[in-house]
Amino acid sequence: MQVDFYFDFSSPNAYLAHKLVPAMEQRTGVEITYQPALLGGIFNATNNKSPMETNAHVSNKIKYDQLEFDRFVKKSGATKFRFNPHFQLRTVFMMRAAIAEMHKGNLRAYVDAGMKIAWEDEVNVNDPATTAAALSAAGFDGAALWEASQTEAIKTELFERTNTAVERGAFGMPTFFVGDEMFFGKDRMDQVEEEITKQSG
């Protein structure tokens, strides 16, 4: 069974989903495959926008969304989460670097570090030099990752992976696929687990 998790470090909801993945894998015995894709590219391709943009003039909706988000953070035990003051985050460098680390077989460790950098350490990931330094501090070669991120092969692969996500039906993040069944949002992770159990049974 193939279970895919489309992620981008720019999404706080993807961070929260990521924090719940290990326990789900342990309960189900099924490994979830992380799939890098650019959230901005998905938005552009599907004419979608972030909830903060679409609900900008609906004050009560914004307040309620924040309430639900805070409840989820508390329920999930993601006590180290900090909303990045540099939001909205431009994560093209980090996502291209994810492709490079994926080819090295280090994607999961890289995602752990990248999510921490973006949503715990409040690093300004909009600045490549600052991001590279943070990645180096986390045990990766930030300078080498920057060089890799500028190659046409890496740029093309991330672009193609983003298009694949759209072709499969993605319009935002986090998006999970259990086989061909799609589930959108951190609030659907219980359904993801139910589908894994159903398909593996």
DORO-893069 format. One line per 2 residues: number of its first residue (from 1); their letters; for each residue x, y, z of N, C-alpha, C. Coordinates in Angstrom, 2 decimals. Each point is the difference from the previous one (the first is absolute). Example, Ala and Ser with C-alpha at 12.3 -4.5 7.8 and 13.67 -1.06 7.14 Angstrom:
2
1	as	13.19:-5.69:7.80:-0.89:1.19:0.00:0.90:1.20:0.00; -0.35:1.05:-0.72:0.82:1.19:0.06:-0.77:1.09:0.73
***
This chain:
201
1	mq	0.84:-1.19:0.00:-0.84:1.19:0.00:0.88:1.25:0.00; -0.33:0.95:-0.86:0.74:1.25:-0.07:-0.80:1.09:0.71
3	vd	0.61:0.63:1.00:-0.62:1.12:0.69:0.91:1.21:-0.17; -0.48:1.03:-0.66:0.80:1.19:-0.31:-0.48:1.19:0.82
5	fy	0.97:0.81:0.42:-0.26:1.22:0.74:0.67:1.14:-0.75; -0.80:0.83:-0.68:0.52:1.18:-0.69:0.15:1.15:1.00
7	fd	1.23:0.53:0.05:0.30:1.00:1.01:0.80:1.16:-0.58; -0.05:1.12:0.69:0.87:1.14:-0.24:0.24:0.63:1.36
9	fs	1.22:0.43:0.25:0.34:0.61:1.29:-0.74:1.30:0.23; -0.61:0.57:-1.03:-0.71:1.27:0.15:-1.32:-0.15:0.73
11	sp	-0.47:-1.23:0.16:-1.33:-0.24:0.58:0.08:-0.41:1.48; -0.54:0.81:0.89:-0.03:-0.42:1.41:-0.86:-1.24:0.20
13	na	-1.00:-0.18:-0.82:-0.84:-1.19:0.11:0.77:-1.25:-0.42; 0.90:0.14:-0.97:0.86:-1.13:-0.38:0.94:-0.35:1.15
15	yl	0.47:1.03:0.71:0.84:-0.25:1.18:-0.76:-0.85:1.02; -1.23:0.38:0.29:-0.78:-0.72:1.00:-0.30:-1.43:-0.46
17	ah	-0.28:-0.16:-1.28:-0.23:-1.36:-0.52:1.28:-0.83:0.13; 1.11:0.62:-0.32:1.30:-0.69:0.10:0.25:-0.51:1.42
19	kl	-0.38:0.77:0.99:0.23:-0.40:1.39:-0.82:-1.22:0.38; -1.10:-0.25:-0.72:-0.87:-1.13:0.30:0.32:-1.25:-0.82
21	vp	0.83:0.16:-1.03:0.29:-1.13:-0.88:0.67:-1.17:0.71; 1.05:0.22:0.82:0.67:-1.16:0.61:-0.93:-0.90:0.81
23	am	-0.90:0.59:0.77:-0.92:-0.80:0.80:-0.96:-0.78:-0.90; -0.42:0.62:-1.10:-0.87:-0.70:-0.94:0.73:-1.17:-0.64
25	eq	1.24:0.21:-0.36:0.79:-1.09:-0.58:0.16:-1.15:0.99; 0.21:0.35:1.25:0.17:-1.02:1.03:-1.28:-0.80:0.21
27	rt	-1.13:0.71:0.00:-1.28:-0.69:0.23:-0.38:-0.90:-1.17; 0.29:0.45:-1.22:-0.45:-0.73:-1.19:1.05:-0.95:-0.55
29	gv	1.26:0.24:0.33:1.07:-0.81:-0.57:0.28:0.33:-1.45; -0.49:1.14:-0.48:0.17:0.40:-1.39:0.84:1.28:-0.05
31	ei	1.04:-0.03:-0.81:0.86:1.18:-0.15:-0.64:1.00:-0.95; 0.00:1.27:0.41:-0.56:1.06:-0.82:1.13:0.65:-0.80
33	ty	-0.20:0.14:-1.29:1.01:0.56:-0.89:-0.20:1.51:-0.14; 1.02:0.76:0.35:-0.05:1.46:-0.12:0.26:0.41:-1.43
35	qp	-0.86:0.89:-0.51:0.09:0.46:-1.38:0.13:1.52:-0.03; 1.19:0.51:-0.33:0.18:1.46:-0.06:-0.77:0.60:-1.18
37	al	-0.66:1.12:0.26:-0.69:0.75:-1.05:-0.17:1.43:0.49; 0.00:0.94:-0.92:-0.11:1.41:0.38:-1.46:0.41:0.19
39	lg	-0.32:0.45:1.20:-1.36:0.41:0.28:-0.41:1.18:-0.87; 0.90:0.95:-0.19:-0.31:1.14:-0.86:-0.31:-0.42:-1.41
41	gi	0.75:-0.99:-0.50:-0.26:-0.51:-1.34:-1.34:-0.68:-0.10; -0.37:-0.73:1.05:-1.31:-0.65:0.04:-1.11:1.04:0.02
43	fn	0.17:1.03:0.81:-0.98:1.09:0.05:-0.18:0.64:-1.38; 1.12:0.31:-0.64:-0.06:0.65:-1.32:-0.70:-0.87:-1.03
45	at	0.28:-1.29:0.04:-0.56:-0.91:-1.00:-1.48:-0.27:0.21; -0.48:0.17:1.24:-1.39:-0.33:0.31:-0.85:1.22:0.34
47	nn	0.58:1.19:-0.15:-0.69:1.25:0.33:-0.44:0.04:1.47; 0.78:-0.64:0.85:-0.31:-0.02:1.43:0.83:1.07:0.72
49	ks	-0.41:0.32:1.21:0.72:0.94:0.85:-0.01:-0.54:1.42; 0.87:0.52:0.82:0.04:-0.41:1.40:-1.24:0.50:0.72
51	pm	-0.43:-0.67:1.08:-1.16:0.45:0.76:0.17:1.43:0.52; 1.23:0.39:0.31:0.23:1.36:0.49:-0.35:1.04:-1.06
53	et	0.19:-0.38:-1.27:-0.34:0.91:-1.09:-1.49:-0.04:-0.32; -0.54:-1.20:-0.10:-1.41:-0.13:-0.40:-0.95:0.53:1.08
55	na	0.43:-0.09:1.26:-0.87:0.44:1.09:0.42:1.34:0.60; 0.82:0.73:-0.75:0.58:1.24:0.53:-1.06:1.00:0.45
57	hv	-1.17:-0.03:-0.63:-1.05:0.97:0.34:-1.13:-0.63:0.80; 0.22:-1.19:0.50:-1.01:-0.68:0.82:0.61:-0.19:1.39
59	sn	-0.07:1.03:0.81:0.73:0.02:1.26:-0.38:-1.15:0.94; -1.28:-0.31:0.06:-0.42:-1.09:0.90:0.54:-1.35:-0.47
61	ki	0.08:-0.19:-1.32:0.55:-1.24:-0.54:1.50:-0.11:0.33; 0.71:1.08:-0.13:1.43:0.01:0.33:0.20:-0.34:1.47
63	ky	-0.81:0.60:0.87:0.11:-0.27:1.43:-0.32:-1.46:0.31; -1.02:-0.55:-0.67:-0.36:-1.39:0.26:1.07:-0.95:-0.53
65	dq	0.53:0.30:-1.19:1.07:-0.84:-0.55:1.19:-0.03:0.95; 0.32:1.13:0.60:1.10:0.04:0.95:-0.31:-0.83:1.24
67	le	-1.26:0.06:0.44:-0.42:-0.80:1.14:0.15:-1.49:-0.29; -0.46:-0.43:-1.17:0.12:-1.40:-0.38:1.47:-0.42:-0.13
69	fd	0.80:0.90:-0.55:1.43:-0.29:-0.14:0.63:-0.19:1.38; -0.30:0.90:0.92:0.55:-0.10:1.35:-0.46:-1.28:0.70
71	rf	-1.24:-0.38:-0.22:-0.51:-1.24:0.58:0.77:-1.20:-0.55; 0.28:0.03:-1.30:0.72:-1.11:-0.62:1.42:-0.08:0.54
73	vk	0.65:1.15:0.13:1.36:0.02:0.55:0.01:-0.62:1.39; -0.96:0.39:0.81:-0.06:-0.52:1.37:-0.28:-1.49:0.01
75	ks	-0.95:-0.44:-0.83:-0.38:-1.41:-0.03:1.14:-0.87:-0.52; 0.75:0.51:-0.96:1.06:-0.78:-0.61:1.27:-0.03:0.84
77	ga	0.05:0.86:1.00:1.19:0.03:0.86:1.20:0.66:-0.64; -0.24:0.82:-1.03:1.09:0.69:-0.69:0.39:1.25:0.78
79	tk	0.53:-0.22:1.19:0.27:1.10:0.93:1.13:0.92:-0.45; 0.83:-0.46:-0.95:1.12:0.82:-0.45:-0.36:0.89:-1.19
81	fr	-1.24:-0.10:-0.47:-0.41:0.79:-1.15:0.03:1.49:0.33; 0.57:0.76:-0.93:-0.01:1.46:0.09:-0.36:0.54:-1.38
83	fn	-1.00:0.86:-0.06:-0.38:0.56:-1.30:1.12:0.92:-0.47; 0.54:-0.31:-1.17:1.17:0.72:-0.49:-0.34:1.47:-0.28
85	ph	0.71:0.93:0.63:-0.31:1.43:-0.18:0.29:0.50:-1.41; 0.69:-0.81:-0.81:0.35:0.41:-1.36:-1.01:-0.52:-1.03
87	fq	-1.11:-0.58:0.48:-1.05:-0.52:-0.87:-0.53:1.15:-0.88; -0.28:-0.22:-1.27:-0.04:-1.25:-0.73:1.40:-0.43:-0.40
89	lr	0.24:-1.30:0.08:1.34:-0.51:-0.21:0.22:-0.38:-1.46; 1.15:0.44:-0.53:0.41:-0.37:-1.36:1.04:-1.12:0.14
91	tv	-0.39:-1.19:-0.34:0.79:-1.18:0.33:0.58:-0.71:-1.22; 0.15:0.71:-1.11:0.50:-0.65:-1.22:1.36:-0.65:0.24
93	fm	0.90:0.73:0.65:1.33:-0.56:0.29:-0.12:-1.25:0.86; -0.77:0.07:1.07:-0.14:-1.16:0.88:-0.61:-1.19:-0.71
95	mr	-0.95:0.25:-0.88:-0.66:-1.10:-0.70:0.90:-0.59:-1.08; 0.78:0.83:-0.68:0.96:-0.55:-0.95:1.05:-0.83:0.75
97	aa	0.42:0.50:1.16:0.97:-0.75:0.80:-0.59:-1.33:0.45; -1.32:-0.03:0.22:-0.66:-1.26:0.37:0.16:-1.04:-1.11
99	ia	-0.07:0.44:-1.24:0.21:-0.92:-1.12:1.42:-0.56:0.04; 0.96:0.88:0.26:1.40:-0.44:0.06:0.21:-1.02:1.11
101	em	-0.59:0.26:1.17:0.16:-0.93:1.13:-0.79:-1.29:-0.23; -1.08:0.08:-0.73:-0.76:-1.19:-0.33:0.85:-0.96:-0.83
103	hk	0.77:0.55:-0.93:0.85:-0.83:-0.84:1.14:-0.63:0.80; 0.32:0.59:1.15:1.02:-0.56:0.87:-0.58:-1.02:0.99
105	gn	-1.33:-0.12:0.01:-0.65:-0.89:0.95:-0.19:0.62:1.37; 0.09:1.34:0.07:-0.07:0.70:1.30:-1.25:0.85:0.15
107	lr	-1.03:-0.26:-0.81:-1.13:0.93:-0.02:-0.68:0.12:1.35; -0.28:-1.10:0.68:-0.76:0.10:1.25:0.77:0.81:1.05
109	ay	1.30:-0.24:0.12:0.80:0.78:0.95:0.03:1.47:-0.39; 0.06:0.26:-1.30:0.00:1.38:-0.48:-1.34:0.68:0.30
111	vd	-1.09:-0.72:-0.20:-1.32:0.58:0.29:-0.11:0.32:1.49; 0.47:-0.90:0.85:-0.01:0.27:1.44:0.71:1.32:0.30
113	ag	1.18:0.17:-0.58:0.79:1.21:0.24:-0.68:1.23:-0.60; -0.51:-0.14:-1.22:-0.62:1.13:-0.67:-1.27:0.49:0.69
115	mk	-0.82:-0.93:0.46:-1.21:0.39:0.72:0.35:0.70:1.31; 1.03:-0.48:0.65:0.44:0.64:1.25:0.50:1.41:-0.27
117	ia	0.79:0.15:-1.06:0.52:1.32:-0.36:-1.13:0.98:-0.29; -0.99:-0.46:-0.75:-1.08:0.89:-0.44:-1.03:0.28:1.08
119	we	-0.34:-1.02:0.82:-1.15:0.14:0.89:0.29:-0.22:1.49; 1.28:-0.06:0.34:0.36:-0.03:1.42:1.05:1.06:0.30
121	de	0.98:0.12:-0.89:1.12:0.91:0.23:-0.24:1.40:-0.55; -1.10:0.18:-0.74:-0.38:1.32:-0.52:1.06:0.61:-0.91
123	vn	0.74:-0.84:-0.72:1.03:0.47:-0.91:-0.63:0.72:-1.19; 0.65:1.05:-0.46:-0.48:0.70:-1.19:0.42:-0.79:-1.23
125	vn	-0.83:-0.98:-0.38:0.35:-0.86:-1.12:-0.18:0.70:-1.34; -0.50:1.24:0.02:-0.08:0.78:-1.23:1.38:0.44:-0.47
127	dp	0.97:-0.03:0.89:1.37:0.40:-0.32:0.86:-1.25:-0.20; 0.52:-0.23:-1.21:0.76:-1.22:-0.27:1.23:-0.17:0.88
129	at	0.72:1.09:0.26:1.21:-0.11:0.82:-0.33:-0.42:1.42; -1.05:0.59:0.55:-0.44:-0.35:1.35:-0.46:-1.45:0.05
131	ta	-0.72:-0.41:-1.03:-0.50:-1.38:-0.08:1.14:-0.99:-0.12; 0.97:0.32:-0.86:1.16:-0.89:-0.17:0.76:-0.16:1.30
133	aa	0.14:1.09:0.75:0.69:-0.05:1.29:-0.76:-0.86:0.99; -1.33:0.13:0.00:-0.83:-0.81:0.90:0.09:-1.48:-0.35
135	ls	0.03:-0.30:-1.29:0.12:-1.39:-0.43:1.37:-0.57:0.39; 1.04:0.81:-0.13:1.33:-0.45:0.42:0.03:-0.26:1.50
137	aa	-0.64:0.87:0.77:-0.05:-0.18:1.45:-0.75:-1.28:0.37; -0.91:-0.42:-0.89:-0.79:-1.21:0.24:0.71:-1.26:-0.47
139	gf	1.22:0.15:-0.53:0.78:-1.16:-0.41:0.05:-0.26:-1.49; -0.54:0.91:-0.80:0.04:-0.13:-1.45:1.01:0.99:-0.57
141	dg	0.37:-0.20:-1.23:0.94:0.91:-0.66:-0.79:1.07:-0.73; -0.25:1.10:0.70:-0.84:1.05:-0.56:0.52:0.57:-1.30
143	aa	1.32:0.18:-0.09:0.59:0.57:-1.21:-0.18:-0.96:-1.18; 0.23:-1.28:0.24:-0.16:-1.00:-1.07:-1.45:-0.10:-0.42
145	lw	-0.92:0.11:0.95:-1.42:-0.05:-0.35:-0.41:1.21:-0.82; 0.58:1.15:0.31:-0.31:1.18:-0.80:0.47:-0.20:-1.44
147	ea	1.20:-0.54:-0.16:0.52:-0.27:-1.34:-0.89:-1.00:-0.73; -0.41:-1.04:0.70:-0.87:-1.01:-0.62:-1.33:0.61:-0.41
149	sq	-0.50:0.93:0.82:-1.31:0.60:-0.26:0.00:0.87:-1.25; 1.18:0.37:-0.48:0.10:0.85:-1.18:0.17:-0.79:-1.30
151	te	0.08:-1.32:0.10:0.17:-0.82:-1.20:-1.33:-0.18:-0.72; 0.08:-0.09:-1.32:-1.22:-0.15:-0.78:-0.71:-1.32:0.29
153	ai	0.79:-1.03:0.28:-0.61:-1.31:0.26:-0.89:0.05:1.24; 0.48:0.64:1.07:-0.78:0.10:1.24:-1.21:0.89:-0.22
155	kt	0.19:1.12:-0.66:-1.11:0.92:-0.27:-1.09:-0.71:-0.79; 0.41:-0.73:-1.02:-0.97:-0.70:-0.86:-0.74:-1.09:0.77
157	el	0.73:-0.74:0.83:-0.66:-1.08:0.74:-1.05:0.53:0.96; 0.30:1.08:0.71:-0.98:0.56:0.93:-1.21:0.52:-0.77
159	fe	0.24:0.64:-1.13:-1.10:0.48:-0.85:-0.89:-1.16:-0.44; 0.63:-1.09:-0.45:-0.76:-1.15:-0.48:-0.76:-0.68:1.13
161	rt	0.61:-0.08:1.19:-0.67:-0.61:1.13:-1.20:0.84:0.44; 0.13:1.30:-0.10:-1.12:0.89:0.32:-1.14:-0.21:-0.98
163	nt	0.34:-0.12:-1.27:-1.03:-0.25:-1.02:-0.69:-1.34:0.23; 0.78:-1.00:0.40:-0.59:-1.32:0.27:-1.01:0.08:1.13
165	av	0.33:0.78:1.04:-0.93:0.16:1.11:-1.32:0.60:-0.48; 0.10:1.00:-0.87:-1.20:0.64:-0.55:-0.79:-0.98:-0.85
167	er	0.71:-0.76:-0.83:-0.66:-0.98:-0.87:-0.74:-1.06:0.81; 0.51:-0.30:1.20:-0.65:-0.99:0.85:-1.19:0.58:0.75
169	ga	-0.14:1.32:-0.02:-1.15:0.63:0.64:0.32:0.95:1.12; 1.27:0.18:0.33:0.36:0.87:1.12:-0.31:1.46:-0.30
171	fg	-0.43:0.74:1.03:-0.26:1.43:-0.14:0.55:0.77:1.20; 0.55:-0.72:0.98:0.56:0.63:1.18:0.81:-1.03:0.78
173	mp	0.39:0.36:1.21:0.80:-0.90:0.83:-0.41:0.13:1.47; 0.15:-1.13:0.71:0.55:-1.29:-0.41:-1.01:-0.82:-0.80
175	tf	0.50:-0.74:-0.98:-0.82:-0.91:-0.79:0.59:-1.40:0.10; -0.85:-0.95:0.32:0.40:-1.41:0.08:-0.72:-0.80:-1.07
177	fv	0.70:-1.00:-0.51:-0.61:-0.98:-0.88:0.25:-1.38:0.58; -1.08:-0.75:0.20:0.10:-1.41:0.38:-0.40:-0.76:-1.25
179	gd	0.98:-0.50:-0.73:-0.29:-0.50:-1.33:-0.46:1.18:-0.84; -1.22:-0.09:-0.55:-0.55:1.09:-0.80:-0.98:0.87:0.79
181	em	-0.23:-0.33:1.26:-0.95:0.77:0.82:0.70:1.22:0.60; -0.55:1.19:-0.28:0.61:1.24:0.46:-0.68:0.52:1.26
183	ff	0.82:0.56:0.89:-0.49:0.61:1.24:0.74:1.32:0.19; -0.76:1.08:0.18:0.62:1.32:0.15:-0.16:0.51:1.43
185	gk	1.07:0.51:0.54:-0.04:0.71:1.27:0.41:-0.84:1.19; 0.55:0.67:0.98:0.44:-0.69:1.23:-1.17:-0.60:0.75
187	dr	-1.19:0.55:-0.20:-1.19:-0.50:0.70:-0.54:-1.28:-0.60; 0.59:-0.47:-1.09:-0.45:-1.24:-0.63:0.94:-1.17:0.29
189	md	0.94:0.20:0.88:1.00:-1.05:0.22:-0.60:-1.25:0.63; -1.09:0.17:0.74:-0.67:-1.20:0.52:-0.60:-0.80:-1.15
191	qv	-0.48:0.70:-1.04:-0.53:-0.69:-1.17:1.11:-0.66:-0.81; 1.16:0.64:-0.03:1.16:-0.61:-0.66:0.32:-1.33:0.66
193	ee	0.03:0.01:1.33:0.33:-1.22:0.73:-1.07:-1.07:-0.20; -1.25:0.41:-0.02:-1.08:-0.96:-0.24:0.13:-0.64:-1.37
195	ei	0.38:0.80:-0.99:0.14:-0.52:-1.36:1.21:-0.94:-0.10; 1.06:0.33:0.70:1.17:-0.88:0.02:-0.40:-1.36:0.58
197	tk	-0.72:0.06:1.12:-0.45:-1.25:0.66:-0.91:-0.80:-0.92; -0.90:0.73:-0.67:-0.95:-0.66:-0.92:0.74:-0.69:-1.15
199	qs	0.95:0.71:-0.60:0.68:-0.54:-1.17:1.00:-1.10:0.38; 0.53:0.08:1.20:1.00:-1.00:0.41:-0.66:-1.23:0.59
201	g	-1.32:0.11:0.29:-0.70:-1.12:0.61:-0.55:-0.95:-1.02
***
